[in-house]
Amino acid sequence: MVQCTYESAYDYDMKYSNDMQGYDLIVEWAKRLQGTILDLGCGTGRLAIPLAMQGFDVEGVDISESMLKLARSKTEERNLDIPFYVMNVTELNVHKPYAMMFMAGNTFQHLLTNLEQDQLLRTVHEHLQKDGIFIFGLRMPNLEELGSIQNYEERYRNALNQVVVEEYEEIYNPMTQVLSFHIVKNIYGRGNHPEQTEELRQIRYTFPLELERLLQEHAFRIEHRYGSWNKGEVTEESRELIYVCRKS
């Protein structure tokens, strides 16, 4: 059975909850601004919860009800008040202006079509207050890697302390600029044979000049462009593209 979703919210949280990539840059800008922050594709609250713990007024949006259910549970455990909305990031409908929005974890690359990218930038622009800031990151296209089929494994323990071995096959389509991940997941429990499931995930690659023209067309002014969340310079060897944009 092929599934087009991520693993369970609890397994996802175990794998990524300690990944604080992007947090320092987001905090840097949050301190400069007055108003509410919106975490787009917030998942289980990886960044929204630490921001709230530092006293920032933060809210979260995600399309996954199970992710947000866990995020709310974690929030309640810490006696925090973070509104979470089950919503597609391309169709925001919260009727309030935000001082800043951000997308971490390459969430922008889950927008697979030109239409989805347009919808996202349009709705972000509409929901930002005057001179509001939008921060997001994505992977830098690496033609050497994308030009061939990639096979590799990942191993970890899930929420039930079972060993999970994920076998990945990555195939890039240059016409759509979409990279497809075919994943065979083997979960080793008490039996001799693993429980096996299959998943399909996809992400879209966008090239720097293509993206910068897109931002300009949607009335965003690029304040900074970095080659990493640590504000490294963009070079041919950069693995990431990080943009800090201002609504204009």
HELIX and SHEET records of a PDB file:
HELIX    1   1 ALA A    9  TYR A   16  1                                   8    
HELIX    2   2 TYR A   23  ARG A   32  1                                  10    
HELIX    3   3 ALA A   48  MET A   53  1                                   6    
HELIX    4   4 GLU A   65  GLU A   77  1                                  13    
HELIX    5   5 THR A  107  HIS A  110  5                                   4    
HELIX    6   6 ASN A  114  HIS A  127  1                                  14    
HELIX    7   7 LEU A  143  LEU A  146  1                                   4    
HELIX    8   8 PRO A  208  GLU A  217  1                                  10    
SHEET    1   A 5 VAL A   2  GLN A   3  0                                        
SHEET    2   A 5 GLU A 195  ARG A 204  1                                        
SHEET    3   A 5 VAL A 178  TYR A 188 -1                                        
SHEET    4   A 5 VAL A 163  ASN A 173 -1                                        
SHEET    5   A 5 GLN A 150  ARG A 157 -1                                        
SHEET    1   B 7 PHE A  84  VAL A  86  0                                        
SHEET    2   B 7 VAL A  58  ASP A  62  1                                        
SHEET    3   B 7 ILE A  37  LEU A  40  1                                        
SHEET    4   B 7 TYR A  98  MET A 103  1                                        
SHEET    5   B 7 LEU A 128  ARG A 139  1                                        
SHEET    6   B 7 GLU A 240  LYS A 247 -1                                        
SHEET    7   B 7 PHE A 220  TYR A 226 -1                                        
END                                                                             
